[in-house]
């Protein structure tokens, strides 16, 4: 997309850390919907995201357009509602990695409501350990200012995309301590590049707290 590159002039660092082939997990912070546009824009290989199934099933014209957009961005619908559904998401991810694909994951599970970095979900650690794929931490910068939540049309401004060194993980993929330790290492790497304040709760809980405060 040369036009997007010309308009937003992505500032990219560490792209040489991204291998051109083989299974790969790209783990990014998540500030805006446009993260899923700008990060793949600068990577030479296709990045497949595991997206929430409801993005593909919304009714009406808006839902149809959203479905087309997510398909165009290379996103795969998975049920991430928890329990067996979460297991299905991990199974889908491992299948893609075993086939040599590059998958993109937002370990926080949802967009940051306030620009801070939140606790990572441990599914990414399971994927890394079970597949043996390297994890490339990524820090997106300025995308929340370009396209805040709820805004359809982005502002024209410069985007930052910073790639870290590959991270490899081994151990028992069923051990919660091992998974938490690996996930926290990934989040620390992202935080060091992004400069975001870290909050040790899930972003989904932070959103609930913000809604509760607004209702009071």
C-alpha positions in Angstrom: 0.0 0.0 0.0 2.4 2.8 -1.2 -0.2 5.5 -0.5 -0.4 4.6 3.2 3.4 4.5 3.4 3.6 8.0 1.7 0.9 9.5 3.9 1.9 8.1 7.3 5.6 7.7 6.8 6.1 4.8 9.3 9.2 5.1 11.4 10.5 1.5 11.5 13.3 0.0 13.6 14.5 -3.5 14.0 12.8 -4.9 10.9 15.8 -7.1 10.3 14.8 -9.2 13.3 11.8 -10.5 11.4 12.7 -13.8 9.5 11.4 -14.0 5.9 10.1 -17.6 6.3 9.2 -20.2 8.9 6.7 -20.1 11.8 6.7 -16.8 13.6 4.7 -15.0 16.3 4.6 -11.2 16.2 3.4 -9.9 19.6 2.4 -6.3 19.7 0.9 -3.7 22.1 -2.5 -2.7 21.0 -3.5 1.0 21.0 -5.8 1.3 18.0 -7.6 -0.7 15.2 -5.0 0.7 12.9 -2.3 -1.3 14.5 -3.5 -4.2 12.4 -2.9 -2.1 9.3 0.4 -0.4 10.0 2.4 -3.3 11.4 1.7 -5.7 8.5 2.3 -2.8 6.1 6.0 -2.8 7.0 6.5 -6.6 7.2 7.5 -8.3 3.9 5.5 -11.4 4.7 1.8 -12.0 5.3 0.7 -11.6 8.9 -2.4 -13.5 10.0 -4.2 -12.3 13.1 -6.5 -14.4 15.3 -9.5 -12.1 15.5 -12.6 -12.3 17.7 -15.4 -14.3 15.9 -18.0 -11.5 16.5 -16.0 -9.2 14.2 -17.2 -11.5 11.4 -20.8 -12.0 12.4 -22.2 -8.5 13.1 -25.5 -7.9 11.4 -26.4 -5.3 8.7 -24.3 -3.3 6.2 -21.9 -2.2 8.9 -21.3 -5.8 9.9 -20.8 -6.8 6.3 -18.3 -4.1 5.7 -16.5 -5.0 8.9 -16.3 -8.6 7.8 -14.8 -7.7 4.4 -12.3 -5.4 6.1 -11.1 -8.1 8.5 -10.8 -10.7 5.7 -8.8 -8.2 3.7 -6.5 -7.7 6.6 -5.8 -11.4 6.7 -7.6 -12.0 10.0 -8.9 -15.5 10.9 -12.1 -15.7 13.0 -11.8 -17.6 16.3 -14.0 -17.9 19.3 -12.1 -16.4 22.2 -14.8 -16.3 24.8 -13.0 -18.7 27.2 -12.8 -22.3 28.2 -13.1 -24.7 25.2 -13.4 -21.7 22.9 -10.0 -20.4 24.0 -8.6 -23.9 23.4 -9.9 -23.7 19.9 -8.1 -20.4 19.3 -4.8 -22.0 20.5 -5.4 -25.0 18.3 -6.0 -22.7 15.3 -2.8 -20.8 16.1 -0.7 -23.9 16.4 -2.1 -25.3 13.1 -1.1 -22.0 11.3 2.4 -22.0 12.9 3.0 -25.7 12.0 2.2 -24.8 8.4 4.9 -22.1 8.5 2.7 -19.0 8.8 3.4 -15.8 10.6 0.7 -14.9 13.1 0.1 -11.6 14.8 -1.2 -11.5 18.4 -2.1 -8.7 20.8 -1.2 -10.4 24.2 -3.3 -7.8 26.1 -6.4 -9.4 24.4 -8.0 -6.0 23.6 -7.1 -2.4 23.0 -5.6 -0.4 25.8 -8.3 2.0 27.1 -5.9 4.7 28.1 -2.5 4.2 26.4 -1.0 2.1 29.2 0.4 -1.4 28.8 -1.6 -4.1 30.5 -1.1 -7.7 31.6 -0.6 -10.3 28.8 -2.8 -13.3 28.3 -0.9 -16.6 28.5 -2.2 -18.1 25.3 0.8 -16.6 23.4 3.2 -18.5 25.6 1.4 -21.8 24.9 1.6 -21.1 21.2 5.3 -20.3 21.4 6.2 -23.3 23.6 4.1 -25.9 21.7 5.1 -24.7 18.2 8.7 -23.8 18.9 8.2 -20.6 16.9 10.1 -17.4 17.9 8.3 -14.4 19.3 9.1 -11.0 17.9 8.0 -8.3 20.4 6.6 -5.1 18.7 5.9 -1.7 20.0 3.4 0.5 18.1 3.5 4.2 18.7 1.1 7.1 17.9 -1.6 4.9 16.4 -4.0 5.8 19.3 -3.6 9.5 18.3 -4.0 8.7 14.6 -7.2 6.6 15.1 -8.7 6.8 18.6 -11.2 4.1 19.5 -14.6 4.8 17.8 -13.1 7.0 15.0 -13.4 5.6 11.5 -11.3 8.1 9.6 -7.6 8.3 10.8 -5.7 11.6 11.2 -2.6 12.0 9.1 0.5 11.7 11.3 3.6 9.6 11.6 3.4 6.0 12.9 6.2 4.2 14.9 6.7 0.5 14.5 9.6 -1.0 16.5 10.6 -4.7 16.3 12.6 -6.4 19.1 14.9 -9.4 19.0 13.4 -12.9 18.7 12.5 -14.6 21.9 12.3 -18.4 22.3 10.5 -20.3 25.0 10.6 -23.9 26.3 9.1 -25.8 29.1 5.8 -27.4 30.1 2.9 -25.7 28.1 0.4 -26.9 30.7 2.2 -25.3 33.7 0.6 -22.0 34.6 3.8 -20.6 36.2 5.8 -21.3 33.1 3.2 -19.7 30.9 2.9 -16.6 33.1 6.7 -16.2 33.3 7.1 -16.4 29.5 4.2 -14.0 28.9 5.5 -11.5 31.4 8.9 -11.6 29.6 7.2 -10.8 26.3 5.3 -7.9 27.9 8.4 -6.5 29.5 10.2 -6.5 26.1 7.2 -4.7 24.5 7.1 -2.2 27.4 10.9 -1.4 27.1 10.4 -0.4 23.4 7.0 1.4 23.8 7.8 3.3 26.9 4.3 2.7 28.2 3.4 2.6 31.8 2.7 -1.0 32.8 -0.4 -1.9 34.8 -0.6 -5.5 36.2 -4.2 -6.1 35.5 -5.9 -7.2 32.3 -7.0 -4.5 29.9 -10.6 -5.9 29.9 -10.7 -5.3 33.6 -9.3 -1.8 33.2 -12.2 -1.1 30.8 -14.7 -2.3 33.3 -13.2 0.0 36.0 -13.4 3.0 33.7 -17.1 2.2 32.9 -17.9 1.9 36.6 -16.2 5.2 37.3 -18.2 6.9 34.5 -21.5 5.5 35.9 -20.7 6.8 39.5 
